[in-house]
Amino acid sequence: MGHSIQENILVTLMLKELGIKYVCARAVDDLHEKALEKIGANRVINPEKTAGIRLANQLISSDILDIIEISPEYTVQEFTAKKEFFGKTLSELDLRKRHNVAVLA
């Protein structure tokens, strides 16, 4: 959809009234995001907010190469392994217990 907040809200509302089960909408700010969720958007994407969070995380830690938010509770992060990780198995590192981290690949 376009950048118009009103158009996004109107189209989302119309799709829900037509019985479309899954509607993904684009928000331009937090208030727009909240409005789209209230009228029934199943997923709201805010590209500017997502890009800002990714950039902030990369600036905070030079070890973080990329970050993808899966949900408010979970993220997937690509980071540079610390030197103390070298030569150790995942079992030896015990990342889940020590850092609440699950290794995906």
Phi and psi restraints in degrees (value plus and minus 20) as a CYANA .aco file:
   2 GLY   PHI     -96.8   -56.8
   2 GLY   PSI    -188.6  -148.6
   3 HIS   PHI    -107.5   -67.5
   3 HIS   PSI     -31.1     8.9
   4 SER   PHI     -91.0   -51.0
   4 SER   PSI     100.8   140.8
   5 ILE   PHI     -80.3   -40.3
   5 ILE   PSI     -65.6   -25.6
   6 GLN   PHI     -81.8   -41.8
   6 GLN   PSI     -62.9   -22.9
   7 GLU   PHI     -82.9   -42.9
   7 GLU   PSI     -64.0   -24.0
   8 ASN   PHI     -81.1   -41.1
   8 ASN   PSI     -64.0   -24.0
   9 ILE   PHI     -85.4   -45.4
   9 ILE   PSI     -65.6   -25.6
  10 LEU   PHI     -82.9   -42.9
  10 LEU   PSI     -66.3   -26.3
  11 VAL   PHI     -84.8   -44.8
  11 VAL   PSI     -61.9   -21.9
  12 THR   PHI     -80.4   -40.4
  12 THR   PSI     -66.0   -26.0
  13 LEU   PHI     -81.7   -41.7
  13 LEU   PSI     -63.4   -23.4
  14 MET   PHI     -84.1   -44.1
  14 MET   PSI     -62.3   -22.3
  15 LEU   PHI     -82.1   -42.1
  15 LEU   PSI     -62.2   -22.2
  16 LYS   PHI     -85.5   -45.5
  16 LYS   PSI     -60.2   -20.2
  17 GLU   PHI     -87.5   -47.5
  17 GLU   PSI     -47.0    -7.0
  18 LEU   PHI     -99.0   -59.0
  18 LEU   PSI     -24.7    15.3
  19 GLY   PHI      71.3   111.3
  19 GLY   PSI      -8.0    32.0
  20 ILE   PHI     -85.8   -45.8
  20 ILE   PSI     103.3   143.3
  21 LYS   PHI     -93.7   -53.7
  21 LYS   PSI     -57.5   -17.5
  22 TYR   PHI    -144.5  -104.5
  22 TYR   PSI      97.4   137.4
  23 VAL   PHI    -142.4  -102.4
  23 VAL   PSI     104.4   144.4
  24 CYS   PHI    -129.6   -89.6
  24 CYS   PSI     105.5   145.5
  25 ALA   PHI    -143.9  -103.9
  25 ALA   PSI     139.4   179.4
  26 ARG   PHI    -128.0   -88.0
  26 ARG   PSI     108.2   148.2
  27 ALA   PHI    -127.5   -87.5
  27 ALA   PSI     134.7   174.7
  28 VAL   PHI    -126.2   -86.2
  28 VAL   PSI     -34.2     5.8
  29 ASP   PHI    -178.9  -138.9
  29 ASP   PSI     157.3   197.3
  30 ASP   PHI     -83.9   -43.9
  30 ASP   PSI     -59.5   -19.5
  31 LEU   PHI     -85.7   -45.7
  31 LEU   PSI     -62.5   -22.5
  32 HIS   PHI     -82.1   -42.1
  32 HIS   PSI     -62.1   -22.1
  33 GLU   PHI     -79.6   -39.6
  33 GLU   PSI     -65.8   -25.8
  34 LYS   PHI     -83.6   -43.6
  34 LYS   PSI     -61.6   -21.6
  35 ALA   PHI     -83.2   -43.2
  35 ALA   PSI     -63.8   -23.8
  36 LEU   PHI     -83.8   -43.8
  36 LEU   PSI     -59.4   -19.4
  37 GLU   PHI     -85.2   -45.2
  37 GLU   PSI     -60.9   -20.9
  38 LYS   PHI     -84.2   -44.2
  38 LYS   PSI     -53.2   -13.2
  39 ILE   PHI    -110.0   -70.0
  39 ILE   PSI     -16.6    23.4
  40 GLY   PHI      93.2   133.2
  40 GLY   PSI     -14.7    25.3
  41 ALA   PHI     -81.5   -41.5
  41 ALA   PSI     108.8   148.8
  42 ASN   PHI     -93.4   -53.4
  42 ASN   PSI     -52.1   -12.1
  43 ARG   PHI    -162.5  -122.5
  43 ARG   PSI     115.2   155.2
  44 VAL   PHI    -142.0  -102.0
  44 VAL   PSI     106.8   146.8
  45 ILE   PHI    -129.6   -89.6
  45 ILE   PSI     111.5   151.5
  46 ASN   PHI    -142.5  -102.5
  46 ASN   PSI      68.7   108.7
  47 PRO   PHI     -78.8   -38.8
  47 PRO   PSI     -58.5   -18.5
  48 GLU   PHI     -85.1   -45.1
  48 GLU   PSI     -62.7   -22.7
  49 LYS   PHI     -85.2   -45.2
  49 LYS   PSI     -64.7   -24.7
  50 THR   PHI     -80.7   -40.7
  50 THR   PSI     -65.6   -25.6
  51 ALA   PHI     -84.0   -44.0
  51 ALA   PSI     -59.3   -19.3
  52 GLY   PHI     -83.7   -43.7
  52 GLY   PSI     -62.7   -22.7
  53 ILE   PHI     -84.7   -44.7
  53 ILE   PSI     -63.5   -23.5
  54 ARG   PHI     -81.9   -41.9
  54 ARG   PSI     -64.5   -24.5
  55 LEU   PHI     -85.2   -45.2
  55 LEU   PSI     -64.1   -24.1
  56 ALA   PHI     -79.6   -39.6
  56 ALA   PSI     -64.4   -24.4
  57 ASN   PHI     -83.0   -43.0
  57 ASN   PSI     -58.7   -18.7
  58 GLN   PHI     -89.3   -49.3
  58 GLN   PSI     -53.7   -13.7
  59 LEU   PHI     -93.7   -53.7
  59 LEU   PSI     -53.7   -13.7
  60 ILE   PHI     -86.8   -46.8
  60 ILE   PSI     -61.1   -21.1
  61 SER   PHI    -151.9  -111.9
  61 SER   PSI     101.3   141.3
  62 SER   PHI     -91.2   -51.2
  62 SER   PSI     -32.6     7.4
  63 ASP   PHI     -96.9   -56.9
  63 ASP   PSI     -43.7    -3.7
  64 ILE   PHI    -101.7   -61.7
  64 ILE   PSI     100.1   140.1
  65 LEU   PHI    -112.5   -72.5
  65 LEU   PSI     -56.3   -16.3
  66 ASP   PHI    -179.0  -139.0
  66 ASP   PSI     133.4   173.4
  67 ILE   PHI    -164.8  -124.8
  67 ILE   PSI     114.5   154.5
  68 ILE   PHI    -146.9  -106.9
  68 ILE   PSI     103.2   143.2
  69 GLU   PHI    -103.5   -63.5
  69 GLU   PSI     100.7   140.7
  70 ILE   PHI    -106.2   -66.2
  70 ILE   PSI     -62.4   -22.4
  71 SER   PHI    -176.2  -136.2
  71 SER   PSI     153.9   193.9
  72 PRO   PHI     -77.9   -37.9
  72 PRO   PSI     -43.9    -3.9
  73 GLU   PHI    -115.3   -75.3
  73 GLU   PSI     -41.6    -1.6
  74 TYR   PHI    -149.5  -109.5
  74 TYR   PSI     118.2   158.2
  75 THR   PHI    -152.8  -112.8
  75 THR   PSI     135.7   175.7
  76 VAL   PHI    -128.5   -88.5
  76 VAL   PSI     105.8   145.8
  77 GLN   PHI    -143.8  -103.8
  77 GLN   PSI     117.3   157.3
  78 GLU   PHI    -125.4   -85.4
  78 GLU   PSI     104.7   144.7
  79 PHE   PHI    -160.8  -120.8
  79 PHE   PSI     142.2   182.2
  80 THR   PHI     -97.8   -57.8
  80 THR   PSI     108.9   148.9
  81 ALA   PHI     -88.0   -48.0
  81 ALA   PSI     119.1   159.1
  82 LYS   PHI     -93.3   -53.3
  82 LYS   PSI     134.9   174.9
  83 LYS   PHI     -79.2   -39.2
  83 LYS   PSI     -53.5   -13.5
  84 GLU   PHI     -88.8   -48.8
  84 GLU   PSI     -31.2     8.8
  85 PHE   PHI    -102.3   -62.3
  85 PHE   PSI     -42.8    -2.8
  86 PHE   PHI     -82.7   -42.7
  86 PHE   PSI     116.1   156.1
  87 GLY   PHI      58.5    98.5
  87 GLY   PSI     -12.5    27.5
  88 LYS   PHI    -134.8   -94.8
  88 LYS   PSI     130.9   170.9
  89 THR   PHI    -102.0   -62.0
  89 THR   PSI     144.4   184.4
  90 LEU   PHI     -81.7   -41.7
  90 LEU   PSI     -55.1   -15.1
  91 SER   PHI     -82.4   -42.4
  91 SER   PSI     -62.2   -22.2
  92 GLU   PHI     -86.9   -46.9
  92 GLU   PSI     -56.4   -16.4
  93 LEU   PHI     -90.2   -50.2
  93 LEU   PSI     -53.3   -13.3
  94 ASP   PHI      28.2    68.2
  94 ASP   PSI      31.3    71.3
  95 LEU   PHI     -83.7   -43.7
  95 LEU   PSI     -54.7   -14.7
  96 ARG   PHI     -83.1   -43.1
  96 ARG   PSI     -66.0   -26.0
  97 LYS   PHI     -92.1   -52.1
  97 LYS   PSI     -62.4   -22.4
  98 ARG   PHI     -98.9   -58.9
  98 ARG   PSI     -55.0   -15.0
  99 HIS   PHI    -149.3  -109.3
  99 HIS   PSI     -15.5    24.5
 100 ASN   PHI      36.4    76.4
 100 ASN   PSI      25.7    65.7
 101 VAL   PHI    -144.0  -104.0
 101 VAL   PSI     116.3   156.3
 102 ALA   PHI    -130.8   -90.8
 102 ALA   PSI     110.9   150.9
 103 VAL   PHI    -106.3   -66.3
 103 VAL   PSI     107.1   147.1
 104 LEU   PHI    -114.4   -74.4
 104 LEU   PSI     -59.0   -19.0
